[in-house]
Each structure stands twice: as C-alpha cells, then as structure tokens.
C-alpha cells in the first residue's frame, strides 16, 4: 500500500488514550530489592496455555533490570492503591519506598491486596517498534472478588461505575 502518511505520535497517543485499561504493577526482586513499574498494556492472550502480555518501551530503564528476574508479579491495582501511584511513578531507586508490597519465594513482587495477581515468567519477546511485546506464562493467580479497579482513560485515572 502506498500513499499513507506517517501518523504523528501525539495524535496516536491521544487516540490510544480513548481505550480504557486497568493499571498494573509489574515487579520482581532484583538483587534483593523490589524492582518494577506501572503498566497499562497488560492483556490476556490465551487460556490454554495460560498466557498474558505486556509491552515495554525500549527507552525504559527499569525494563532491562526487571527482565533479569526469573519470575514476576503482576498486580492489578484497585481504587485502594490510588495513594500509592505517585510513589510507584517515582525514579526506580525510590519507587517502592513507603509502599507496602509482598514477595513470593520465587521472587515475584506484588502490591498489597491487589484486585488480581498473576505470577508469571517470560514466554517470548516480540520486536514491536519502540516497544517489546512480552508474552508471559501464568503460573499462579489470585482474584479479589470485592476490589474495585482503577481505570486509566484519557491519560487520567477514573472509577468504574455501574450504569
């Protein structure tokens, strides 16, 4: 196909922000310290085998450290985590200061009381432009039936309300 102009990144980002997502924390112990970042690109991929996916920006400084960990925790954040978001957005070295977290024997790190949690390993990575699409194998999970989710839409956080 010819005749298509490149899409301006700001317009593409604006359009993608029209799709509501959840907010997750992907984290693991690296050199004995919690290492991780917020991500809203988490999605289910397959039930058999159990796979999920995340996209990581190649420019991320946390991504290279995180991928050294053998297992990760994915915490789906709920409304009760809203106060932790500012801390979890800080520079990597102080990101977990003052944030309550838990680690498994496998080194996966989870936010306290996640709405849902997944213990995962990297299945494969796919080159995806300025990101790396990472397929994750799910090894264990938990879901809280009563946690209200955080919703990311239009570059802001919202509450999920019924009709």
Secondary structure by P-SEA (a helix, b strand, c coil): ccccccccaaaaaaaaacbbbbbbbbccccccbbbbbbbcccccccccccccbbbbbcccaaaaaaaaccbbbbbbcccccccccccccccccccccccccccccccbbbcccccbbbbcccccccccccccbbbbbbccccccccbbbbbbcccbbbbbbcc
